[in-house]
């Protein structure tokens, strides 16, 4: 099994607010700042998109764990019967190798 080598703990999304306005979204682990997601005019990232990015990022360790479980237990077949094990394994490898 490929092990997640990143920061351990529960990832929580929190809005950074000043004067009743959301400035950006913060991902925290055990109450400590870990990553920030904000608007970006060059990428046309809105504040709502920044929140979506933060939520996706915060769920990545859990999704990696579920993918590994699916791979280990033979649950990597799509509705057409195609075996997706190689694709899933490749994604896990990309996410866990440094």
GUZA-382009 format. One line per 5 residues: their letters; for each residue x, y, z of N, C-alpha, C. Coordinates in steps of 0.1 Angstrom, whole numbers, plus 5000, padded with zeros to 4 digits. Example, Ala and Ser with C-alpha at 12.3 -4.5 7.8 and 13.67 -1.06 7.14 Angstrom:
BEGIN
AS	5132:4943:5078:5123:4955:5078:5132:4967:5078 | 5128:4978:5071:5137:4989:5071:5129:5000:5079
END
This chain:
BEGIN
XXXXX	5008:4988:5000:5000:5000:5000:5009:5012:5000 | 5005:5022:4991:5012:5035:4991:5006:5044:5002 | 5015:5049:5010:5011:5057:5022:5011:5072:5019 | 5001:5079:5023:5001:5094:5022:5012:5099:5031 | 5020:5108:5024:5032:5113:5031:5030:5127:5035
XXXXX	5018:5133:5033:5016:5147:5037:5012:5148:5051 | 5008:5160:5055:5004:5164:5068:4992:5156:5073 | 4994:5149:5084:4983:5141:5090:4974:5149:5098 | 4962:5145:5099:4952:5152:5107:4939:5155:5099 | 4929:5160:5105:4917:5164:5099:4918:5178:5092
XXXXX	4916:5178:5079:4917:5191:5071:4903:5197:5072 | 4903:5210:5076:4890:5217:5078:4891:5230:5070 | 4881:5234:5063:4880:5246:5055:4874:5257:5064 | 4880:5268:5064:4875:5280:5073:4876:5292:5064 | 4866:5301:5065:4866:5313:5058:4874:5324:5066
XXXXX	4883:5331:5059:4889:5342:5065:4881:5355:5063 | 4876:5360:5074:4866:5371:5073:4871:5384:5079 | 4869:5395:5072:4872:5408:5078:4860:5418:5074 | 4856:5425:5084:4844:5435:5081:4833:5428:5074 | 4829:5416:5079:4818:5408:5074:4820:5404:5059
XXXXX	4832:5404:5054:4835:5400:5040:4844:5388:5040 | 4841:5378:5032:4850:5367:5031:4862:5371:5022 | 4874:5370:5027:4886:5374:5019:4892:5362:5012 | 4892:5351:5018:4897:5339:5012:4893:5327:5020 | 4897:5315:5016:4894:5303:5023:4907:5296:5028
XXXXX	4907:5292:5040:4919:5287:5046:4916:5272:5049 | 4926:5263:5047:4925:5249:5051:4934:5248:5064 | 4928:5243:5074:4935:5241:5087:4936:5227:5091 | 4947:5223:5098:4949:5210:5103:4951:5212:5118 | 4942:5206:5126:4943:5208:5141:4944:5223:5145
XXXXX	4936:5231:5138:4935:5245:5141:4946:5254:5135 | 4955:5248:5128:4967:5255:5123:4966:5257:5108 | 4969:5270:5104:4969:5273:5090:4977:5263:5082 | 4972:5258:5071:4979:5249:5062:4980:5253:5048 | 4969:5258:5042:4969:5263:5028:4957:5273:5027
XXXXX	4959:5282:5017:4950:5293:5014:4945:5292:5000 | 4932:5295:4998:4926:5295:4985:4919:5308:4983 | 4922:5315:4972:4917:5329:4970:4913:5331:4956 | 4907:5343:4953:4904:5347:4940:4917:5349:4932 | 4917:5347:4919:4929:5349:4911:4924:5354:4897
XXXXX	4927:5367:4895:4922:5373:4882:4928:5367:4870 | 4940:5362:4871:4947:5357:4859:4941:5343:4855 | 4936:5336:4865:4930:5323:4862:4915:5324:4862 | 4910:5336:4864:4895:5338:4865:4889:5330:4876 | 4896:5328:4887:4891:5321:4898:4883:5330:4907
XXXXX	4870:5327:4909:4861:5335:4917:4863:5330:4932 | 4857:5337:4941:4858:5333:4955:4850:5320:4957 | 4839:5318:4950:4832:5305:4951:4840:5294:4945 | 4848:5297:4935:4857:5286:4929:4868:5283:4939 | 4873:5294:4946:4883:5292:4956:4878:5283:4967
XXXXX	4866:5285:4971:4860:5277:4982:4859:5262:4977 | 4855:5260:4965:4854:5247:4959:4867:5240:4959 | 4878:5248:4955:4891:5242:4955:4896:5239:4969 | 4893:5247:4979:4897:5244:4993:4890:5231:4998 | 4877:5230:4994:4870:5218:4999:4876:5205:4992
XXXXX	4878:5206:4979:4884:5195:4972:4897:5191:4979 | 4906:5201:4981:4919:5199:4987:4918:5192:5001 | 4908:5197:5008:4906:5192:5022:4902:5178:5022 | 4896:5173:5012:4891:5159:5011:4901:5150:5005 | 4911:5155:4999:4921:5146:4992:4926:5135:5000
XXXXX	4931:5136:5013:4935:5125:5020:4925:5114:5022 | 4912:5117:5024:4902:5108:5025:4899:5101:5012 | 4899:5108:5001:4897:5102:4988:4908:5093:4984 | 4920:5096:4988:4932:5087:4986:4930:5074:4993 | 4925:5075:5006:4923:5063:5014:4912:5055:5008
XXXXX	4901:5061:5003:4890:5053:4997:4895:5047:4984 | 4903:5054:4976:4908:5048:4963:4916:5036:4966 | 4925:5037:4977:4933:5025:4980:4925:5014:4985 | 4914:5016:4993:4905:5006:4997:4898:4999:4985 | 4894:5007:4976:4887:5002:4964:4897:4993:4956
XXXXX	4909:4998:4954:4919:4990:4947:4922:4977:4954 | 4924:4977:4967:4927:4966:4975:4916:4955:4976 | 4904:4960:4974:4892:4951:4975:4885:4948:4962 | 4891:4951:4951:4886:4948:4938:4873:4956:4933 | 4872:4968:4938:4861:4976:4934:4864:4987:4924
XXXXX	4873:4983:4915:4877:4992:4904:4872:4988:4890 | 4860:4985:4889:4854:4981:4876:4843:4991:4873 | 4843:4997:4861:4832:5006:4858:4819:4999:4854 | 4809:5006:4850:4796:5001:4847:4796:4992:4834 | 4806:4994:4826:4808:4986:4814:4817:4974:4816
XXXXX	4821:4971:4828:4830:4960:4831:4844:4962:4829 | 4848:4975:4826:4862:4978:4823:4870:4978:4837 | 4881:4972:4837:4889:4972:4850:4897:4985:4850 | 4895:4993:4860:4902:5006:4862:4913:5005:4872 | 4917:4993:4876:4927:4991:4886:4940:4998:4882
XXXXX	4945:4997:4870:4957:5003:4866:4957:5019:4867 | 4945:5024:4863:4944:5039:4864:4943:5043:4878 | 4936:5036:4886:4935:5040:4901:4949:5038:4907 | 4956:5027:4904:4969:5025:4910:4979:5036:4906 | 4978:5040:4893:4986:5051:4888:4984:5064:4895
XXXXX	4971:5067:4898:4967:5080:4905:4973:5079:4919 | 4971:5068:4926:4976:5066:4939:4991:5068:4940 | 4998:5062:4930:5012:5063:4929:5017:5077:4927 | 5010:5084:4918:5013:5099:4916:5011:5107:4929 | 5001:5104:4936:4998:5111:4948:5007:5108:4960
XXX	5013:5097:4960:5021:5093:4972:5036:5092:4970 | 5041:5093:4957:5055:5094:4955:5060:5108:4955 | 5072:5110:4961:5078:5123:4961:5088:5124:4950
END
